[in-house]
Amino acid sequence: MVKVLLVDDEKRMLDLLALYLRPHNYSCRKAVSAKEALSFLKDEIFDIVLIDIMMPEMNGWELCQEIRKNSDIPIIMVTAREQKEDIIKGLKLGADDYVTKPFDENELLARMEALLRRTEPLKRIEVNGLLWNEDEFELSYKNNVIKLTPKEFTMLGYFMKKPNQVFTREQLIDLIWGYESQTEERTVDSHVRNMREKIRQAGFPIDDYFKTVWGIGYKWVMKP
């Protein structure tokens, strides 16, 4: 299921968007302000964001700029402003697409699907001889298979797909065990410890790439 963040100060519009999207395999999170949207983005992982422009306190353009400081998540501006200069401004500030209200439901869905296809995550990632292969659900180093549990393999994939992004323990629980899971943070640490040790024993210099961000979580660092 695709996880989408909807940002609009009009609750009616949020409800309408969610009504359109949910039957098409989208899980919708609603934010009534830019501040609330940034809070959600800090704690959760989304696949795409739909943003209204005209909002109090912080408008959609400013929100787009803030998101782009830390993320390359696909962004579509959904707004009643249809002037050419507004569209150009939104695209220059980091939006990937622009849909004007009132919009056609099928057009919005098609634009979202096209954008998600372009940003589809990698299925194979290789770093210095370490190969993460999602199609074969296999991790290997110099052609020697490293036996990870399904959760360890999935967790490593998130890190390698998003180099330099810090994942908090809460985010990892949400992504791997599920939002409503009762999993504790120490369980995440245990999986990380086991994953690290298996890769280290295989001979890959895991400590050069996989870093603990003390008090927060973990990240994968791409070496120059």
N, C-alpha and C positions, 0 to 999 in steps of 0.2 A: 504493500500500500504506500502511495506517495504522500508524504507529509508536507502540507502547505500552510504557511502563515499568512492570514488575511489581516490587513491593516487598514482601518477606516474608522472615522469618528462617528459614523452613522450606523447604529446597531442594525437598522433595517437592511442596509446594504450588505453588512456582514452575514446576516441570516440568509439573504438572497443568494449570495455567492456560495455559501456552504450548501444550500439547497441544490444548486446547480452541480456542484463538484462531487458531493458524497456518493451519488450513484455511479460515479465513474472511477471508483477506487482511490479517492483522495480523502485523507484524514485531515480535517480542518481545525486549526487553532486560531481563535479570533482575538485581535488586539484593537482596542478602541482609541489608542494613542500611540505616537511614535515611542514614547517612553516605555510603555508596556511592551511594545514589540521588541525593543532592545533588551528588555529584561528576559523575555521568552527566548530570544536568540542566544543569550548568555548561558542559559540553562538547558536548552534543548537543541537537537539537530533537525533542521528542516531541509527539504529538497528544493523548494521554490518559495518565493515571497511575492504576494500581490499587494501593492501599496497605492492608496489614494494620495493625491497631492495636497488638497486643501484641508489641512487639519490645524487646530489651535496649538500654540506653544512651539511645536516643531513640525514643519510641513514635510511632505513626502520627499521633496528634493533633498532636504537636510538629512532626513532619515536614510535615504539612499547613500549619501556621502558617508554617514557614520557606519553603515553596514560594510561599505567597500573598504574601510580602513582595516578590517579584520577578516573579510570573507569574500569569496568569489561566487557565492550562491546566486542562482538565477533570479533576476528581479523583473517583474512586469509592473509598470505603472498603469493603474486602472482609474481613470479620472474623467470628469466632465470638461476639462480644459483641452480644447482641440486645436488651438492655434499652433502653427508650424513652429514658432520660436519656442513654445513650451515643450513640444516633442523633442526638438533638438537639444534643449537644455537638459531634459531628463536623460537622454541617451549619453550626453557628454559627462553627466555626473555619475554614470555607471549603470543605468538601467539597461536591460537587454532587449526590452520590447515595450510597447505602448499601446494600450487599448482604451478607446474613449467610450464614455457612457452617453446614452444607453447602448449597451453592447449586445451583440448576438452571442447567445450561449455557445453555439457550435464553433464560432470563430475563436472565442476565448479558449475553449478546450483545445482546439487545433494549435493555437499559438503556444499554449502551455506544453502540449505534447512534443511539438517541434523543438522547443527550447530544452526540454528535458532530454530529448534524444541527442542533442548536440553536446550536452554536458554529462552524458552517461559515463559512469565511473569505469575505470580500467578493469579488465578481467585478468590481466597478467602484469605484474610489476617485478622488475629485476633490479636489484641493487648490489653491486659488487659481488655477483655470483649467487646471491640469495634470490630465489625465484618464488614468488607468491602467485599461485595459479588457481583462480576461482573456478574455472571450468572443470578442472580435475580435482578441486578441493584438496590441493597438495602444496606443501612447502618443501623446497629442496635447497641445498647448498652445494654447489659444484656437482650437480646431478645426484647427490645423495639425499634421500628423503628424510625429512625431520618429522617425526610423528607428534602432531599436536592434537589436542582435543578439539571438537567442533567450535567451542566457545573461544579457545585460544587462537584458532585459525581466523575466526571472524574478527576478533579483537585486533589482531595484527593487521588485517586488511584495512580496517578503519584508519589505523595509524599511517600505514604506507601510502594510502590514497590521499591523505591530507597532511603532507609533510609540513612541519613547523606549527601545526595547529595543536593547541593544548586541549586535551580531552579531560574533563573532570571525572571523578569517580561516579558522580551522579549521572552524567551523560552516558558513560559506558554501561551503567546498569540499565538505563532507559533503552539504549540501542541493542544490547545483547540479551538481557533477561526480560525486558519489557517494562513499560511505564508503571504498571501496577504491581510489579514484583516486590516481594519482601526481602530481596537480596541485600545483604549488608556490604558496606564499603570494604571491609576486610576480605570479603570473598573476591572482589576485584583485585586487590593486592596479591592474594594467593595465586590467582590465575596469571597475573603478570609475572610473578616470581618464577612460577613453573615454566612459562613460555620463554622467559629470558634464559633460564638455565639450560633448557633443551637446545636452544639456538646457539648458546655459548659452547656447549659440549660438542656441537657439530663443527666448530671451528670458525664460525662467523663472528667478527668483532662487534657483537650486538651493542656493547656499552658505548661504542663510538656513535651509534645512530639513535638508540632508544634511551630517552632521558626521563628521569623523574623530576617533576616540577613540584618541589616540596610544599606540602600543605594544600595543593590544588589537584594534581593528577599526573598525566604522562603525555609525552609527545615524541614523534619521530623526526629527527633532524636530518636534513639532506646536507651532506658534506659537499663543499665546492670541488 
